Amino acid sequence: MKSIEDLLELHRAWWKLENDRPLLNVAYREHFPWMWLQSDHAQGMELVLKDGSLAKDGPLKPTMLAPERMHPTPFTHGDLFLPAMPFGKIPWMEAICGATPQVSVKGNSIWGGFGQGIWPDDWWKQRLEPEVNHDWLDLLVETTKYCAEKFFGHFVVAQTSIMRGPVDIMAALVGDKNVIIGMYRHAEETKKLLHRLADVCILVMKAQNQVIPRFEGGYVSCWGIWAPGTVTRNQEDGAAYVSPAFYREFIQPVDRKIAQAFDYTTIHFHASHHIHMDAVTDIPELGALQISMEPPPYGPTLNDWIPILKRIIKKKPLILQAWYLTREQINTILTELPPQGLCLETYVQEAGESHYMYKE
Amino acid sequence: MTHRESLLAISKEMADINYESTLNRCEEALSEGVKAEDVVKALAEGMRVIGERFEAREYFLSELIMTGEIMREAQVILKPHLDIRQEKVLDRVVIGTVEGDLHDIGKNIVASLLSSMGFEVTDLGVDVPVEKFVQAVREVKPRFLGLSALLRATVPEMGRVIDALKVAGLRSKVKVVVGGLPLNEEYAKRLGADYYAQDAWKGVETIREESREH
């Protein structure tokens, strides 16, 4: 049984690569979503008694309780907080920069751009100043505020869960192909646009932080990890198309710019981004990496991942997220990687042993 | 510079993805009296090296995209110099990303490289409904139909397109090539496809090889 204070200490140590055990949120797919309701925290086990201790197994009497102690504490799942946040599937960043989101029911997605972008092929001749769409920005801030007013207390509040970075926004504006052509043929204009888009990203991230109530003196990321300062997250799916050299030249500087604007920044990557891991971990101001480990052929096999992950975790805290892993695979990760800086979120395929993963 | 040296230089610039230099070399070679057909062959040699480097993971999708761009521009330079009587249009290809999916990088690379090789490509774009594929096969009469998807959720659409071709009596008239990360050989077979392309370059190679054999 973990108290909120224990979790905060665990998270504080995680950012510094000093946690003595990994952060875990490992659940069983077949129980979803009931697993959260069945977890110890969600069932009110964090009830604080009049004497300040946590409720233990056994009878509960009114004399053991005090109103001031029974304040609501935020829900957790595993070692992570469960944040309330604006609906993540809306491509907020692209919309704020001028793209019109497109709903695709079949794809179960809302796209930020539509194939070829909204700017012409000779975008680099144009004025490279995307105007901020205040209707979308205001809606995002209002929605964040709503989450804070409605849910803060039982939940922590975080920024929206998918905020795309400059390269993805540029792709929505000019088309994927023109991003690449820009890097090859109009390097200066491409860099200028990426930096301008990074400024917009920072503006949007800060606008949300302004209306998110601080929690225990800090903020919680969309992955549920608390930090003793300002947090944000970033993602550059389009980086998967480019060489490590192009990442360093064009994308790393803007990822760094965003990381410099916040105390604790996490970049989200997919499995196909593994080629950029060395360049990403070279960003001194970057707080952590989050990797969605899609199975091959989206990225390496688990065995091929291990040396890459070992290199990463020497330098930065790492959130590993996988839709499914077997218990054996989980054990491989927990055995091969040091606990310092490791956070593992996954669903186990076998049934009946969820408690094993939560055991302290 | 001898003609041979000019052609070797074109192949090298192409293989190194030097946009300006490749095109400049093409123009220079033509002005020095090198045959346009030989320049085309030199570019093809450069592309062969690019394919090798892509497979060796020295090159990435960005390099394939630029290859398509260079080839597109090179065609503009070369076309007026090519002997129309000898110019051979290769097979027709219809290509698109299936409904519900808007990922187009792989599909665009395949379309662009095949066009530059002389295939007649009809690109239906992204989020293409089943009926539109069927209609295009009926009207364009392609030898190859390329279906692309990146999302697991949209891969079954490929099977629906193939089924619809059967219903329309068109399945035997077209070879279906499916490509996209969620797929593998076995899954492609289960969908009823003729060929599976693991990546964009494999897609191009598969169609080129099959077209050559035909």
Interface residues (C-beta under 8 A of the other chain):
Chain A: Q102 S104 V105 K106 G107 N108 S109 W111 F114 G115 D176 K177 I180 I181 M183 Y184 R185 A240 Y241 V242 S243 F246 S272 I275 P297 Y298
Chain B: I17 Y19 Y59 F60 L61 S62 E63 I65 M66 E69 E99 G100 D101 L102 D104 I105 N108 G125 V126 D127 L151 A153 T154 E157 L181 P182 N184 Q198
